[in-house]
Amino acid sequence: METENGTRWLSDEEQCAWRTHLDVSRLLTYQLERDLQPFGLTINDYEILVNLSESQEHRMRMSDLAAATLQSKSRLSHQITRMENAGLVRRENCESDRRGLYAVLTETGWETMRKVAPHHVDSVRKHFIDLLDPADLAALRSSLTPVAEHLRTQRNQP
């Protein structure tokens, strides 16, 4: 359905799919965040812990971590400060670039990650994975992969 200015409005079916996606995205993020609260973590904290725990030497340049978590450098800096105060991470200077900084997972951060990860996985299973049969899960992945790839390329363009 087009208007005189050429806008391609969503059909009822397309609008329903879009709004269902938005609902699931918001509600799932809300629930996962709620399930992390007993551990004193936000979903952003957990994402940073995951990125650092999976990186070489449990460290990442702050600029790379900002890109990986889709946060501005300023927002990430505030986030890292909060996590430093909790003893989860520390900052280290980059020897090869005086202006560069690393975020480094501390021993407390690593122990927190090891303690929280099983609970987070249980939450993801309970509120997402186990609600879909394997064929639907495969179809969902197949359907969303081109969207994710498109958005990754858009992110890197001016």
Contacts in CASP RR format, 6 or more apart in sequence:
PFRMAT RR
TARGET T0000
AUTHOR 0000-0000-0000
METHOD contacts of the structure
MODEL  1
METENGTRWLSDEEQCAWRTHLDVSRLLTYQLERDLQPFGLTINDYEILV
NLSESQEHRMRMSDLAAATLQSKSRLSHQITRMENAGLVRRENCESDRRG
LYAVLTETGWETMRKVAPHHVDSVRKHFIDLLDPADLAALRSSLTPVAEH
LRTQRNQP
1 8 0 8 1.000
1 9 0 8 1.000
1 11 0 8 1.000
2 8 0 8 1.000
2 9 0 8 1.000
3 9 0 8 1.000
10 18 0 8 1.000
28 127 0 8 1.000
28 128 0 8 1.000
29 43 0 8 1.000
31 123 0 8 1.000
31 127 0 8 1.000
32 43 0 8 1.000
32 120 0 8 1.000
32 123 0 8 1.000
32 124 0 8 1.000
32 127 0 8 1.000
33 42 0 8 1.000
33 43 0 8 1.000
35 119 0 8 1.000
35 120 0 8 1.000
35 123 0 8 1.000
36 42 0 8 1.000
36 43 0 8 1.000
36 45 0 8 1.000
36 46 0 8 1.000
36 116 0 8 1.000
36 120 0 8 1.000
36 123 0 8 1.000
39 112 0 8 1.000
39 115 0 8 1.000
39 116 0 8 1.000
39 119 0 8 1.000
41 49 0 8 1.000
41 112 0 8 1.000
41 116 0 8 1.000
44 69 0 8 1.000
44 71 0 8 1.000
44 79 0 8 1.000
45 79 0 8 1.000
45 82 0 8 1.000
45 83 0 8 1.000
45 88 0 8 1.000
46 116 0 8 1.000
46 120 0 8 1.000
47 69 0 8 1.000
48 65 0 8 1.000
48 69 0 8 1.000
48 79 0 8 1.000
48 80 0 8 1.000
48 83 0 8 1.000
48 89 0 8 1.000
48 103 0 8 1.000
49 88 0 8 1.000
49 105 0 8 1.000
49 109 0 8 1.000
49 112 0 8 1.000
49 113 0 8 1.000
49 116 0 8 1.000
50 113 0 8 1.000
51 60 0 8 1.000
51 65 0 8 1.000
51 68 0 8 1.000
51 69 0 8 1.000
52 58 0 8 1.000
52 59 0 8 1.000
52 60 0 8 1.000
52 65 0 8 1.000
52 89 0 8 1.000
52 103 0 8 1.000
52 104 0 8 1.000
52 105 0 8 1.000
53 105 0 8 1.000
53 110 0 8 1.000
53 113 0 8 1.000
57 104 0 8 1.000
58 104 0 8 1.000
58 105 0 8 1.000
58 110 0 8 1.000
59 92 0 8 1.000
59 102 0 8 1.000
59 103 0 8 1.000
59 104 0 8 1.000
59 105 0 8 1.000
60 68 0 8 1.000
60 102 0 8 1.000
60 103 0 8 1.000
61 94 0 8 1.000
61 100 0 8 1.000
61 101 0 8 1.000
61 102 0 8 1.000
61 103 0 8 1.000
62 73 0 8 1.000
62 76 0 8 1.000
62 77 0 8 1.000
62 80 0 8 1.000
62 91 0 8 1.000
62 100 0 8 1.000
62 101 0 8 1.000
62 102 0 8 1.000
62 103 0 8 1.000
63 73 0 8 1.000
63 100 0 8 1.000
65 76 0 8 1.000
65 103 0 8 1.000
66 72 0 8 1.000
66 73 0 8 1.000
66 75 0 8 1.000
66 76 0 8 1.000
69 76 0 8 1.000
70 155 0 8 1.000
71 79 0 8 1.000
80 89 0 8 1.000
80 91 0 8 1.000
80 103 0 8 1.000
83 89 0 8 1.000
84 90 0 8 1.000
84 91 0 8 1.000
86 108 0 8 1.000
87 106 0 8 1.000
87 108 0 8 1.000
87 109 0 8 1.000
88 105 0 8 1.000
88 106 0 8 1.000
88 108 0 8 1.000
88 109 0 8 1.000
88 112 0 8 1.000
89 103 0 8 1.000
89 104 0 8 1.000
89 105 0 8 1.000
89 106 0 8 1.000
89 109 0 8 1.000
90 103 0 8 1.000
90 104 0 8 1.000
90 106 0 8 1.000
91 101 0 8 1.000
91 102 0 8 1.000
91 103 0 8 1.000
91 104 0 8 1.000
92 101 0 8 1.000
92 102 0 8 1.000
92 104 0 8 1.000
93 100 0 8 1.000
93 101 0 8 1.000
93 102 0 8 1.000
94 100 0 8 1.000
94 101 0 8 1.000
94 102 0 8 1.000
105 113 0 8 1.000
129 137 0 8 1.000
132 140 0 8 1.000
END
